[in-house]
Amino acid sequence: MRPSALSALAGVALACLLAVVPAAAASAHDYLVQSTPSAGSTQSTPLESASLTFNDRVLDLSGDGSSSLVQVTDAANRHYETGCPTITDRTVTAPVALGAPGAYTVTWQIVSADGHTVSGTIPFTYQPPAGTAEAPGSDGPPACAAGAAAAGGQSTGAATSSPAPAAEATGSSGSGSIALVIGIGVGIVVLALLGVLVVVLTGRRRPDQPKADEES
């Protein structure tokens, strides 16, 4: 094989190797696997807490849960979370008391196991039985939300994802799995190309065997 062909093969192998790095990094971020309420659902009973479970453990940088953020707001942007989030391994929970029936949104932000900030939104509808008590809500979030904002500000812009639509927040599991599969596939291709390159180079350096008639 000519040197130019070997150089081209090495270039392809290097390009494939560089493609593996971002795919592996993307699959490292935590993603939402389950939530109460779930995206697009109708909550027909009073909601006492908003609970979010992720694929990996959630970091508690502050030690009191305030490095995570869980806010529940209505269409008028009034807040109905009544306390700070608590973190238990992979699950983040915040106490909630909803107001009048209507559309609400859970806005969340966590620090994933790889140290990067991840965020998203979960819209849902509240339709309780008639006569259910309605919480007044508040103009702003509890004081603990400041801790989550500070934690988010410490991460790099590239690592922090902006609040995502519900489909992205709940469907991240699939995208993370796809990225992992792609990374593995590209890695296999890289190893195969490197193997071919080694075989070719080894063959070029092998000395010619003397002919039998010359030995005699």
N, C-alpha and C positions, 0 to 999 in steps of 0.2 A: 504493500500500500504506500502511495506517495506521501511525502511529508505534508502536502497541502490537505490531503484527505484526512490524515491523522489530526491535523489542527482543527479541521471542521468537526470531526467527531468529538474531540476534547471540548470544543466550544458548545456543542449541543449538550454534552454531559454537564457542563458547568451551568448552562441556562436552566436545565431541569432541576439541578440541585438548588439553585436560587429560588425556583418556584415552590419548592417544598417548604422553605422557611416561613413565608407568610401564611400558608395554609395551616401549618402546625400552630403558629401563633394564634390564628383566628379561633382554632378549636380549643385553645386553652382557657378562654374566658368563660366564666359561669353563665349559664342561661336558665331561664325560668322553665320549670317542668310542670308546675301545678300551682293554682291559686284559688283562693276563696275570698271574694267571688271570682268566677272565671270570666274571661273576656267575652262580651256580647251576651252574657246571661241575664236573666231576670230574677232578682232576689225577692222572694215572696214572703219572707219572714224577717223579723228584725235582725240586723247584723250587729254582732257584738265585737267582732274583730275582723281585720283583713289579714290574711295569711298567705305568704308566698314561699314556695319551696323551689330550690335550685338544684342543679345537677351536682354541685360540689359545695363544700362548706363556705360559709360567708364569713369574711374577716370582721372581727369586732375590734377596730383600732382603738376605740375610746374605752372599752371595757364595760360600757353601760348601754350599748346598742345605738348610741347617737351617731355613730359613723354611717349608719344606714338611714334611709329616709322612706317613710310610707305616709303619703297624704291622700285623703279622700275628700274630694271637692264636688260641689254641684255645678249646675250650669251658670250660676251667679258667682262662682269661685269662692263660695263659703266653705270653710273647713269643718270636717266632721270626725277627724281623728282626735281622740280625747287624751292621748298620752304618747309617750315615746315608744319606739319599736323595741322589741326584745329579739335577740338572736340566739337560736338553739341549733347549732351545727349548720344544717343546710336550710333552715326555715327562719324567716323573719315575720314577726307578728306585731300588729299595732291595734290597740283598742279603738273601737269605733262606735258612734251613736248617730244614726242617720236621721235626717229631717223629713221633709215632705216627700211624697212619691215623685219620681222623676228620674232624670239621667244623672249619673254620677261617674266619676273617674278616679281610679286608684293610680297615683303617680309614685313610682318607686325608684330608689337608687341604692346600690350596694357596692361594697368593695369585694370583688371576687377573690378566689383563692390565689390567683396569680398576682394580686396586688393592684389590678386595674379596676377603675370605676365603670360599672355597667348600670344602665337605667332603662326605663320603659314605662308604658301606660297601659291600663286595663279599663276600658269603658264597660259599664253595666247599667242596668235599669232596676230601680227599686219600686216594687208594687206590693206593699204590705196590706194586710186586711184592714178594712175600714175601722176607724177608731184607734188605730195604733198610735201611741205617743210619738210626737215629733220633736227631736232635739233641735235647739235653736242654732247650733253651729257657732262658728267664730269667724272673725275677719281674717285671722292669720293662723299659721300652724303653731304647735307648742314650741317652747323655747329650745327643745332638743333638736329641732330641725337645723339650727345653726351649726351644730356639730357635723351633721351630714354634709352641709354646704362646704364647710372647711375641709372635710376629708376629700370631697370631690375636687376641690381646687388644688390639692396636692398632686393629683395625677396628671400625666401629660395629656395634651389635647388629642394625640393620636390614640391613646388608650381609652379615652372617655367617649362613650357613645351617647348621642343626644337622645332625648325621650323618643321612643319608637312607637308606632301605631300598634294596636292590639295584636294584629296579625303577626307582626314581627316579634313582639314580646312573647307570645305564646308559641310561635313557630321556630324560635331560635334553636330548639333541640334538633330539628331536622337539618337546618343549615350547618350547625356544628358538626353533625355526623357526616354530612356530605363533604365538608372541608377535610375531615379526618380521612375519609376514604380516598379522596383525591390526593392528599398528601402521601398516603401509603402507596398508591398506584404510581405516582411520579417517582417516589423513592425506589420502587422496584425497577422502573425504567432506567433510572440513573445507575443503579448497581449493574444492570445488564450491559449498559453502554461502557461502563468502566471495565467490566470483565472482558468485553470484546477488545477494548483498547489494550489491555494488558496482554491478551493472547497475541494480538498483532505485533506489538512491540517485542515480545519474547521471541516470536517467530523470526522477526527481522534480525535479531541479534544472535540467533543460533548458528554456529559455524557449519559449513557444508561438510557432509560425511564423505570421506574418501571412497572412490569407486573400488569395487572388488578386484577388477583386473589390474588396477594400479598397485594394490597391496601385494598381489602375487608377482 
